[in-house]
Amino acid sequence: MGISIENSTFTEFHISSFYVNGNIQVVLFAGVQLIYLSSVFGNVTITVLVCLVSKLHTPMYFFLCNLAVQDIVFVSTTLPKLMAVTLTGDTSISFNGCITQMFMFILCVTVEFFLLTFMAYDRYVAICRPLCYLLIMTQRLCILFASLSWIFGAVHALLYYLLIHNLSFCNIKDINHFYCELKAVLRESCGDISYIKNLFPVESVFLGMIPFVLILISYGYIIRTILKIHSSAGRAKTFSSCSSHLTIVIIFCGTLISMYVKPDSQNYQELEKVMSLLYTAVVPMLNPLIYSLRNKDVLKAMGYIMNKYK
């Protein structure tokens, strides 16, 4: 018999997290804590620098600032609960907490997909059409792109919030994941979830594959333009930057799309947890390093701020 969230005393789930022994738990906690602190520190640094240093008030850094804010929210949505479960052994999470965590996760994933797409377009205009860059990437267009990212993310997350909130759940309350992942929560439902599962392939195309393909097309034009650069040093520098960006895009988009396109299977649940760590923990930690902290403008801005407030 199913139990409805709205009219029952059934008030919590239990997150299984990773099946590891005591020694490995300590290593897991330390690793997740290090990743979390590194992610927050790196992305807070980028956000502060972009806000305080006028030289970074450009379209590229505007998008990077939005990406940094999103990454802070992203890691703060999932990793603190994973650390708490690993450290204390308390696996319980309330319905409201679980649904809120799911809402924030879907919001952040959607926002990142759109931001990565708009950032790729920004780099395409900057490298392939440099003379028109300031005419195309106006302040109004940048604000529009960022606003659309957050609005679409909020609407997308709200859709699933409402769908999940009205489901009925079985007596088994264990979520075999380290956070309230959508597919893991749906496995515990006793109601008809076919209409929700049918959304996955459609969403993967419109919110995953299409942005991913647009990013690849943008970088295809960028690489073609780079090949025309006569300076070998210039080509190497730009190729290095592009390859780093593409690595992040492939890790983030590839793992997410593959997880929600493939059929649900009990055999791959542990693998899904490991893959989830890539885009929930590793990518937010690497984003500030790859996109910003290796950049000379950002390093100069850090020196400027340090000297100003020293």
C-alpha positions in Angstrom: 0.0 0.0 0.0 1.4 3.4 -0.9 1.8 6.2 1.5 1.1 9.8 0.4 3.5 12.6 1.5 0.6 15.0 2.1 -1.7 12.9 4.3 0.5 10.5 6.3 2.8 10.5 9.4 5.4 8.9 7.1 7.8 11.8 7.4 11.3 10.8 6.4 13.6 8.9 4.0 16.9 7.2 4.8 19.9 7.8 2.5 22.1 4.7 2.0 25.1 6.7 0.8 28.2 4.5 0.0 28.6 1.0 1.3 32.1 1.3 2.9 33.7 0.1 6.1 35.0 2.3 9.0 38.4 3.1 7.7 37.2 4.0 4.2 34.5 6.1 5.8 37.1 8.4 7.3 38.9 8.7 4.0 35.6 9.4 2.2 34.6 12.1 4.7 38.0 13.8 4.5 38.0 13.6 0.7 34.4 15.0 0.4 35.2 17.7 3.0 38.3 18.8 1.0 36.4 18.9 -2.2 33.6 20.9 -0.6 35.9 23.5 1.0 37.9 23.8 -2.2 34.8 24.3 -4.3 33.3 26.9 -2.0 36.6 28.8 -1.5 37.4 28.8 -5.2 33.9 29.9 -6.3 33.6 32.5 -3.6 36.9 34.0 -4.6 35.8 34.3 -8.2 32.5 35.9 -7.2 34.2 38.4 -4.9 36.8 39.3 -7.5 34.3 39.8 -10.3 32.1 42.0 -8.1 35.0 44.2 -6.8 37.4 44.6 -9.7 36.1 46.7 -12.5 38.5 45.2 -15.1 36.6 41.9 -14.7 33.2 43.5 -15.6 33.1 41.8 -19.0 30.7 39.3 -20.5 33.0 36.4 -19.9 33.5 37.1 -16.2 29.8 38.0 -15.8 28.9 34.4 -16.9 31.7 33.0 -14.8 30.4 34.8 -11.7 26.9 33.3 -12.3 28.5 29.9 -12.8 30.5 30.3 -9.5 27.3 31.2 -7.6 25.5 28.2 -9.1 28.4 26.0 -8.1 28.4 27.2 -4.5 24.7 26.4 -4.3 25.3 23.1 -6.1 27.9 21.6 -3.7 26.1 23.0 -0.7 22.9 21.1 -1.7 24.4 17.6 -1.7 27.9 17.4 -0.1 27.1 18.6 3.5 24.5 15.9 3.9 26.9 13.3 2.5 29.5 14.4 5.1 26.9 14.3 7.9 25.8 10.7 7.0 29.4 9.6 6.7 30.5 11.1 10.0 27.5 10.5 12.2 25.8 7.5 10.6 22.4 9.3 10.8 20.9 8.6 7.3 17.5 10.2 7.9 16.3 13.1 5.9 12.8 14.6 6.1 10.4 14.7 3.2 10.6 18.4 3.0 14.4 18.3 3.2 14.5 15.6 0.5 12.2 17.4 -1.9 14.0 20.7 -1.3 17.4 19.0 -2.0 15.9 17.6 -5.2 14.6 21.0 -6.2 17.9 22.7 -5.7 19.8 19.9 -7.5 17.6 20.2 -10.6 17.7 24.0 -10.5 21.5 23.9 -10.4 21.9 21.3 -13.1 19.6 23.2 -15.5 21.3 26.5 -14.8 24.7 25.0 -15.5 23.7 23.5 -18.8 22.4 26.9 -20.0 25.3 28.9 -18.6 27.9 26.5 -20.3 26.0 27.0 -23.6 25.9 30.8 -23.3 29.6 30.8 -22.3 30.5 28.8 -25.3 28.6 31.3 -27.5 30.5 34.1 -25.8 33.9 32.5 -26.6 32.7 31.8 -30.1 31.9 35.5 -30.7 35.2 36.6 -28.9 37.4 34.4 -31.0 35.6 34.0 -34.3 34.1 37.5 -34.6 36.3 39.7 -32.4 35.5 43.0 -34.2 31.8 42.6 -33.5 32.2 41.3 -29.9 31.2 44.5 -28.1 28.3 45.0 -30.5 26.9 41.5 -30.0 27.7 40.7 -26.3 26.0 43.8 -24.9 25.2 44.2 -21.2 21.5 43.7 -22.0 22.1 40.4 -23.8 24.3 39.1 -21.1 21.7 39.8 -18.4 19.1 38.2 -20.6 21.1 35.1 -21.0 21.8 34.8 -17.3 18.2 35.5 -16.4 16.9 32.9 -18.8 19.3 30.3 -17.2 18.0 30.9 -13.7 14.3 31.2 -14.8 14.3 28.0 -16.9 16.1 26.3 -14.0 13.6 27.4 -11.5 10.6 26.4 -13.7 12.2 23.0 -14.5 12.9 22.3 -10.8 9.4 23.5 -9.8 7.8 21.0 -12.3 9.5 18.1 -10.6 8.9 19.4 -7.2 5.1 19.4 -7.8 5.2 15.9 -9.5 7.2 14.3 -6.7 5.3 16.0 -4.0 2.1 14.3 -5.0 3.4 10.8 -5.4 2.7 7.9 -3.0 5.6 5.9 -1.5 6.0 2.4 -0.3 6.9 1.3 3.2 10.5 0.9 2.1 12.1 4.3 2.7 15.8 3.7 1.9 17.1 5.8 -1.0 20.1 4.0 -2.5 22.1 7.2 -3.2 24.1 9.8 -1.3 21.5 12.5 -1.9 17.8 12.6 -3.0 18.5 11.9 -6.6 15.4 11.9 -8.8 15.6 8.4 -10.1 16.5 6.9 -6.7 13.5 8.6 -5.1 11.2 7.4 -7.9 12.3 3.8 -7.2 10.6 4.0 -3.8 7.2 5.2 -5.2 4.3 2.8 -5.4 2.3 5.1 -7.7 2.3 5.4 -11.5 5.6 7.1 -12.4 5.6 6.1 -16.1 4.7 9.7 -17.1 7.6 11.0 -15.1 10.1 8.5 -16.5 8.8 9.3 -20.0 10.0 12.9 -19.4 13.7 11.8 -19.0 14.5 11.1 -22.7 12.6 14.2 -23.9 14.4 16.4 -21.3 17.7 14.8 -22.1 17.3 15.9 -25.7 16.0 19.5 -25.1 17.9 20.3 -21.9 20.9 18.1 -22.4 21.8 17.0 -25.9 20.8 20.2 -27.7 22.9 22.5 -25.4 25.8 19.9 -25.6 25.7 19.9 -29.4 25.5 23.7 -29.5 28.6 23.9 -27.3 30.5 21.4 -29.5 29.5 23.4 -32.6 30.8 26.6 -31.0 34.1 25.0 -30.1 34.3 23.5 -33.6 34.2 27.0 -35.1 36.6 28.2 -32.4 39.1 25.4 -33.2 38.8 26.2 -36.9 39.6 29.8 -36.2 42.5 28.9 -34.0 44.1 26.8 -36.7 44.4 29.9 -38.8 46.5 31.7 -36.2 50.0 32.0 -37.5 51.7 32.1 -34.1 52.3 28.6 -32.7 52.4 30.0 -29.2 49.0 31.7 -29.7 47.6 28.4 -31.0 49.0 26.4 -28.2 47.7 28.8 -25.5 44.1 28.9 -27.0 44.0 25.2 -27.6 45.0 24.6 -24.0 42.2 26.7 -22.8 39.6 25.1 -25.2 40.7 21.6 -24.2 40.2 22.4 -20.5 36.8 23.8 -21.1 35.7 20.9 -23.3 36.9 18.5 -20.6 34.6 20.0 -18.0 31.7 20.1 -20.5 32.2 16.5 -21.5 32.4 15.3 -17.8 29.4 17.3 -16.7 27.1 16.9 -19.8 28.3 13.4 -20.7 27.7 11.8 -17.3 24.3 13.5 -16.7 22.9 12.7 -20.1 24.1 9.1 -20.0 22.5 8.6 -16.6 19.1 9.9 -17.6 18.9 8.4 -21.1 19.8 4.8 -20.2 17.2 2.5 -18.8 17.0 2.3 -15.0 18.8 -0.8 -13.6 19.6 -2.2 -10.2 23.0 -3.5 -11.5 24.4 0.0 -12.0 23.3 1.9 -8.9 26.8 1.9 -7.3 28.3 3.1 -10.5 25.7 5.8 -10.8 26.8 7.1 -7.3 30.4 7.4 -8.5 29.3 9.1 -11.7 27.2 11.5 -9.7 30.2 12.5 -7.6 31.8 13.7 -10.9 29.2 16.4 -11.6 28.1 17.1 -8.1 31.6 17.5 -6.5 34.5 17.3 -9.0 33.2 19.7 -11.7 32.3 22.5 -9.2 35.7 22.2 -7.7 37.5 22.3 -11.1 35.4 25.1 -12.6 37.2 28.0 -10.9 40.6 26.4 -11.5 40.0 25.8 -15.2 37.9 28.9 -16.1 39.4 31.6 -13.9 42.2 31.0 -11.5 44.7 30.1 -14.2 43.8 33.3 -16.0 46.2 36.2 -15.8 43.5 38.8 -15.4 42.1 37.0 -12.4 45.5 36.6 -10.8 46.2 40.3 -11.3 42.8 41.1 -9.8 43.7 38.9 -6.8 47.0 40.8 -6.3 45.1 44.1 -6.6 42.6 43.2 -3.9 45.3 41.8 -1.6 47.4 45.0 -1.9 44.4 47.2 -1.5 43.2 45.6 1.7 46.6 44.7 3.1 
